[in-house]
Amino acid sequence: MRIPDLGLCIRLMEQYRMLDNIRHHSLVVARVADQLVRDLQMLRPGRALPERRLVIAGALLHDIAKTPCLDGSCEHARVGAEICRDHGFPEVARIVAEHVILRDHDPGRYAAGIFTAAEIVYYADKRVRHAEIVSLDQRLAYILDHYGHNDPRLHELIRENFQKCVELEKHLFHTLNLPPERLPERLAGLTPAQDPPAQP
């Protein structure tokens, strides 16, 4: 598996003229995704977990095609995946392709505490509005406002996609034994990786 390192990810951001605000967003998404993987590794040692370097690269490059697609002329997830494949990173391409809509939504697997790199990046992206960590409800409101185009059918599709993310979040944070609201504290190092068990 070929995974671009941080330096190459930054060079690709520059090559594809990623705007500063999109780059900042991508860096925060990478921090969130990395924290989630590290917490999973800490709590589930020896279990099959997403490759941390792959998650970071996928998060950094998930919006690699956002700048040229801002005018609505292309789908940035599809074009971004093509860019990653062209550079020889098919595993990263799969993450980029699915960061807007997951292809393999699997609540049964989530309940077993098993999450893919694509799912971690997909979720992390939904928790970051611009460069701010927000709740899924806040992110949904933003996406409906900015991308819903006052189209009831489009709003319905966006809400259906977010319902899958809500389900993913429920299982992910059940596995981590933390409420999703504590995510900003985890990034700041203020919260233990796992809350102590509730006292009877």
N, C-alpha and C positions, 0 to 999 in steps of 0.2 A: 504494500500500500504506500503510495507516494502522498505525503502530506506537506504542504508548503509551511515553512517556518514563519515566524513573525516578520522577519525582514522582507521575505518575499511577498507576504500578504500586503505589507505597506507599499511595496513597489508596484504591486498590481493595483492597489487603490489609486496610486498616482497615475499609472498608465491609463486607467479607465476614467480618469478625471473625477473621482468621487468627490463631491462637494464636502466642505468642511463639516457641515451639520450632519450629513449622512455618515461621514467617517466617525464623528463623535458618537452618534447613535450606535454604530457597529462596535465600537470599542466598549461601550457600556453593555451591550448585548453579550459580548464576549466575556466580560467580567461576571455577568450573571450566570451564563452557561457554565463557565469554569467553576464558579462557586458551587453550583448544583452538583456537578460531577465530582468535585472534591469531597463534598458532604456525603454523596452516595458511596464513594470509595472508602471513606472513613467508617461508615456505618455498615457496609456490606463487604468487608474484606474477603477476597477470594471468589466473589461472585462475578459473573460476566457483566462487565460494565462498559459503557462507551469509552473509546480511546480519547483521553483528555486532549491530546494534540489535535485530533480530528475535530473535536467539538469546538475548540478555539478557532481553528482555521475556518470551519464552516460558519461560525458566528461572525468572524471578521469579514468574510467575503459574501455574506448572505445578500447584501445589497450592492454587489459589485456593478450591476447593470442599472442601478436606480437612476443615476444621472441622465443617461441617454433616453430613458423611458419616462421621464417626468412629464413629457408632453403628451403622453398617452399613446404614443406610436408603437409601443411594444410592451410585452409582459416581462417585467424585470426579473421574475423568478426563472422563467424559461430561458431568457437571454443570458442571465447570470450563470445558469447551469451550463449553457453552451460554452461560455468563456472558460469556465473551470475545466470542462472536458478538453477544450482546445489546448489548454496548458498542461494537460496530462494528469489531472486530479479528478478522476471519476467519482471517488467516494465523497469528496467535497461537493462535486456537482450534484449528487443526489440530495445532499443537505440543502443546498441552495434552491434546488427545484421544489422542495417541499416546505420551505419556510413560511409560505403563505397558506397553503392548504396541504394537510398531511394526506398521503395516499393510504397508509396502513394504520388506521385508528383501531387499537386493539385493547379495549378495557380489561379483558381477561389477563393479558400480559401485564398491563399496568398494575392490576391488583396483586400480581406476584412480585411487584417491585422491579420489573425489567423494563428499561427505557432505552431507546436507540439514540444515537448522536443527533439524528434529524429531529427527533421529538424534543430533545433538550433544547436545541437551537430554536425550533418552532415556538416552544413555550417561552424561552427567554426573550425572544423578539416581541411576543405579545405583552410582556411585562414592562417594556421600555417605550415610553412616548417621548420622541426626540431623544434626549439624554437623561430623562427622569424615570426612575422606577415607579410604576403606578400599578393599581389593581387592574384585573381583567375588565371590570366594569368601566373603569375610566378609559382604558384603551379602546374598548368596544365603542364607547360614546364618541371618541375621537375619530375612529375609522368610519363609523356611520356618517359623521358630519363631513369628513373630508373626501370619502370615497363612495358614499352611498348615492350621490347624485339625486337625492329625493325620489329614488326609484324603489317602490315597495318590494318588488321581486328581488332586487339586489340587496336590500336590507334583510330580507328573509334569508338569503344565502349567506350573508355575512354572519347573521345570528346563529345559523346552523353550524358554521365553521367554529364560531366561538364556543358553542355548547360542547364541542369535542375538546376544546382547550380547557374548559371548566372541568370536564371529567378527568382529563390528564392531570390537571393541577391537584384535584382531590386525591388521586392515588399517589402522585409524586410526593406531596407533603405529608400524607399518611405514612409513607415509607420513611421520610425524614423525621417524622414525629415532631413537626413544627407547623404552626399555622402559616399560610402564605404571606400574611401581613408582616412576618418577621424577616422576610427576605432582605430588605434594606439593612437591617441590623447585622445579618450574616455577612454582607459585603463589607460592613464597617468593622467586623470582628467583635461585635458587642454581644452576640448570642452564642451559646454553646451549640455545637453541631447537632445536638439532640437534647430536647427538653427532658428533665428528669421525669420518671413515671409519676403519674398522679397518685397521691396517697389515698389509701382506702378510707 
